[in-house]
Each structure stands twice: as C-alpha cells, then as structure tokens.
Amino acid sequence: MEPLAIPQKAPYAVEVEAGKKYFWCACGKSQKQPFCDGSHKGTEFSPKMISFEESKTVYFCGCKHTQNPPFCDGSHRKL
C-alpha cells in the first residue's frame, strides 16, 4: 500500500448541505482538502462519496488514518 499523505493532524469542520454530494479525499494529496480534486489518479486510492439528510457541521478526517472514513475518529492523536 502506498503511504498516505497527511495534510493536517486535525479534523476539518465543514458546514454541509442537505442532499448535496461530497467526495472526501482518501489519498491526502488533494489541494482542496478535505475534498477530492482528482490527485489520486494513478494510485490505489479512491474518494469516498457521502451525502447528508440534513444541513449540519461535520468533522472530516484530516490525517487520512481514521477507522471511520470520512469522519475524524481521533486517529491523528496517535501519529
């Protein structure tokens, strides 16, 4: 497995909109963190698509080591 880039050792707090699709960057190489910009092309990584039933604040993983993608689970504290 390729090593993951770690863009940030903290979560990204994002206001999400109900019904909108989001594509979380899984490789860590995107310049539009925490979202995918296609930088994973040619790697084994793929973005994770997610949508929400209600508008709210969510915490997307910034270190890319979460065990609950795309959400932060505190894994950044162990890096």
Secondary structure, DSSP 8 states (H G I E B T S, - for coil): ------S-SS-EEEEE-TT-EEEE-SSS--SSTTB--STTTTSS---EEEE-SS-EEEEE-SSS--SSTTB--SGGGG-
